[in-house]
Amino acid sequence: MCTCLIHPKKDHSKLELAFRMHDSKEYSIQEILDATGISRATFYRYLSKWLIL
């Protein structure tokens, strides 16, 4: 079975940190991405779910 097509699970602590940084309005998106190591696409994909909560 090839696992090359399976995406690794996202580190939820990094996502949570990214969203807290975003909510604080003190950091630019690029600063958040650099600090957490997540991609821009991942950030925006999960941000829409975070804002609903």
Residue pairs with C-beta under 8 A, 6 or more apart in sequence:
10 38
10 42
10 46
11 38
14 36
14 37
14 38
15 36
15 38
15 42
15 43
15 46
15 50
17 35
17 36
18 32
18 33
18 35
18 36
18 38
18 43
19 46
19 47
19 50
21 27
21 31
21 32
21 35
21 36
22 29
22 32
22 47
27 35
29 40
29 43
32 43
33 39
33 40
33 43
36 43
